[in-house]
């Protein structure tokens, strides 16, 4: 997992070129007038999703992982808490949607040591297949957020 801010220069040696491209896309894209959208920027290998949603209590959101894509989640407007913990193989599957949408939802795992990342405007996090994450959790109360989720096919890393 990588956590950063859009205003900070990413270390070229530490970031794969495709991740730098995703960060650049987020820097250059104004989502203020956009609603929920999907853009194929390089076919199915590089996809941008514009999310315009309302956060909810953590208990209503499910931990998830993806197997074919890494995800860069960039917070453009609003704030959310994003749950995160490493997938150590001890999670029980609640729903397997790998074929339909490259997502596995896990049941709660109290032993996982989940950390809550505060996502504020300008911050981003990159999640790989070994990173369980729980997006759209409210900070104190429900809040409308806008973010860009860039899906990067693993074969591009």
C-alpha positions in Angstrom: 0.0 0.0 0.0 1.2 3.5 -0.8 -0.2 6.6 0.9 0.6 10.1 -0.4 -0.5 13.6 -1.3 -1.1 14.9 -4.8 1.0 18.0 -4.1 4.1 15.9 -3.1 6.5 14.7 -5.8 6.5 11.0 -6.0 9.9 9.3 -6.0 10.4 8.0 -9.5 12.5 5.0 -8.4 9.8 3.9 -6.0 6.7 4.4 -8.2 6.1 2.3 -11.3 5.6 4.4 -14.4 1.9 3.4 -14.6 1.4 4.6 -11.0 3.0 7.9 -11.8 0.7 8.1 -14.8 -2.3 7.5 -12.5 -1.1 10.2 -10.0 -0.6 12.6 -13.0 -4.2 11.8 -14.2 -5.6 12.7 -10.8 -3.6 16.0 -10.7 -4.9 17.0 -14.1 -8.5 16.0 -13.8 -11.2 18.3 -12.4 -14.1 16.3 -11.1 -16.0 19.2 -9.6 -18.7 19.1 -12.4 -18.6 15.3 -12.9 -20.9 12.7 -11.6 -20.4 8.9 -11.4 -18.5 8.0 -14.5 -16.2 5.4 -16.0 -13.4 6.1 -18.5 -11.3 3.6 -20.3 -8.0 5.4 -20.6 -6.1 2.5 -22.1 -8.7 -0.2 -22.7 -9.3 -2.5 -19.8 -5.7 -1.9 -18.5 -6.1 1.6 -17.2 -9.6 2.7 -16.1 -10.7 5.8 -14.2 -13.9 5.8 -12.1 -15.3 9.0 -10.9 -17.1 8.3 -7.6 -19.7 10.8 -6.2 -21.1 9.1 -3.1 -22.1 9.6 0.6 -20.0 8.0 3.3 -21.6 5.7 5.8 -20.7 4.1 9.2 -17.8 1.6 9.0 -20.2 -1.2 10.0 -22.2 -0.7 6.8 -19.1 -0.9 4.5 -17.4 -4.2 3.6 -13.7 -5.0 3.5 -12.6 -5.8 -0.1 -9.7 -6.9 -2.3 -9.1 -7.1 -6.0 -7.0 -9.7 -7.8 -6.6 -8.4 -11.4 -6.1 -4.7 -10.6 -4.3 -2.4 -8.3 -6.3 0.7 -7.3 -5.2 4.3 -6.8 -8.0 6.0 -4.8 -7.6 9.8 -4.8 -9.8 12.1 -2.7 -10.9 15.1 -4.6 -13.6 16.5 -2.4 -14.7 15.7 1.1 -13.2 13.3 3.7 -13.6 9.7 4.5 -12.0 7.0 6.6 -10.5 4.1 4.6 -10.0 0.9 6.4 -6.8 -1.0 5.5 -5.0 -4.2 6.6 -2.8 -6.8 4.9 -4.5 -9.9 3.4 -2.7 -12.6 5.4 -4.9 -15.4 4.2 -7.1 -15.6 7.4 -10.1 -13.7 6.0 -13.5 -15.5 5.4 -15.1 -14.7 2.1 -18.5 -13.1 2.3 -19.1 -12.7 -1.4 -16.8 -13.6 -4.4 -17.4 -11.4 -7.4 -14.0 -11.9 -9.0 -15.5 -12.8 -12.4 -18.1 -10.0 -12.5 -16.1 -7.1 -11.0 -12.7 -8.3 -9.7 -13.8 -8.0 -6.1 -13.9 -10.2 -3.1 -15.8 -9.0 -0.1 -14.7 -10.3 3.3 -16.5 -10.8 6.5 -15.4 -8.8 9.5 -12.0 -10.0 10.8 -11.4 -8.5 14.3 -7.9 -10.1 14.4 -6.8 -8.3 11.2 -5.6 -5.1 13.0 -7.5 -2.8 10.6 -6.1 0.8 10.5 -8.3 3.7 9.5 -6.6 6.1 7.1 -8.0 9.6 7.0 -8.5 10.6 3.4 -8.8 14.3 2.9 -8.7 16.4 -0.3 -5.5 15.8 -2.1 -4.6 12.5 -0.5 -4.4 9.2 -2.3 -3.8 5.5 -1.5 -2.7 2.7 -3.8 -3.9 -0.7 -2.9 -2.5 -3.9 -4.4 -4.1 -7.4 -4.3 -2.5 -8.1 -0.9 -4.2 -5.0 0.6 -7.6 -5.3 2.1 -9.4 -1.9 2.0 -12.8 -0.6 3.2 -13.7 2.6 1.3 -16.4 5.3 2.0 -16.5 5.1 5.8 -17.7 8.3 7.4 -15.4 10.3 9.6 -18.0 11.7 12.1 -21.2 11.8 10.1 -22.3 11.0 6.5 -20.6 13.3 4.0 -20.6 13.6 0.2 -17.3 12.8 -1.3 -15.9 12.9 -4.8 -12.9 10.8 -5.7 -11.1 9.2 -8.6 -10.4 5.5 -8.5 -7.8 4.5 -11.1 -7.8 0.8 -11.8 -4.4 -0.5 -13.1 -4.1 -3.9 -14.5 -1.4 -5.8 -12.7 0.3 -6.8 -16.0 1.1 -3.1 -16.4 3.1 -2.8 -13.2 
